[in-house]
Amino acid sequence: MTDDPSQPAAAASSTAERKPLTPAAKRALAEAEARRQAAGAEAKPAAKEFQGPKGPEPTRYGDWENKGIASDF
């Protein structure tokens, strides 16, 4: 165990100790990366809201937040 609190103990081990990936795993990683690239290319910017709340979306946690007070409805 290391004394450095900024790195977790699992991350302190070397990456050379990992098992090699199977061809199926490599293919799955490549397909996931391709889907991420396609989703990023097709993403539309959010529509501009007029007369909406200033700051972050108040319903971002599933509750309505107003002046720091969250109400669940």
C-alpha positions in Angstrom: 0.0 0.0 0.0 1.3 3.4 -0.8 1.3 6.5 1.5 0.1 8.8 -1.3 -3.6 9.4 -0.7 -4.1 10.9 -4.2 -3.8 7.4 -5.9 -6.0 4.5 -4.9 -4.2 1.2 -4.1 -5.6 -0.5 -7.2 -4.3 2.2 -9.5 -0.8 2.0 -7.9 -0.3 -1.4 -9.5 1.4 -1.5 -12.9 -0.6 -1.8 -16.1 2.0 -4.4 -17.3 0.3 -6.9 -14.9 -3.0 -6.8 -16.9 -4.0 -9.8 -19.0 -4.0 -9.2 -22.7 -7.4 -8.5 -24.2 -9.2 -11.1 -26.2 -10.1 -10.3 -29.8 -13.8 -10.1 -28.8 -12.9 -7.6 -26.1 -10.9 -5.5 -28.5 -13.7 -5.5 -31.0 -16.2 -4.5 -28.3 -14.0 -1.6 -27.3 -13.7 -0.5 -30.9 -17.4 -0.7 -31.5 -18.1 1.3 -28.3 -15.7 4.0 -29.3 -17.3 4.2 -32.8 -20.7 4.6 -31.1 -19.4 7.4 -28.9 -17.9 9.2 -32.0 -21.2 8.8 -33.9 -23.3 10.1 -30.9 -21.0 13.1 -30.5 -21.2 13.9 -34.2 -25.1 13.7 -34.2 -25.5 15.6 -30.9 -27.6 18.7 -31.3 -26.9 21.7 -29.1 -29.6 22.4 -26.5 -32.3 24.9 -27.6 -32.0 28.4 -26.2 -34.5 28.9 -23.5 -36.2 32.3 -23.2 -37.2 33.6 -19.7 -36.1 30.4 -18.1 -34.2 30.0 -14.8 -30.7 31.4 -14.7 -27.9 28.9 -13.9 -28.1 25.1 -14.0 -31.3 23.2 -14.8 -33.4 23.2 -11.7 -34.8 19.7 -12.3 -31.4 18.1 -13.0 -31.7 15.8 -9.9 -35.4 14.8 -10.4 -36.4 17.4 -7.8 -37.3 21.1 -8.4 -34.6 23.3 -6.9 -35.3 27.0 -6.2 -32.8 29.2 -4.3 -31.0 26.1 -2.9 -34.2 24.5 -1.6 -35.2 21.2 -3.3 -38.8 20.2 -3.4 -40.0 16.8 -4.6 -43.3 16.7 -6.3 
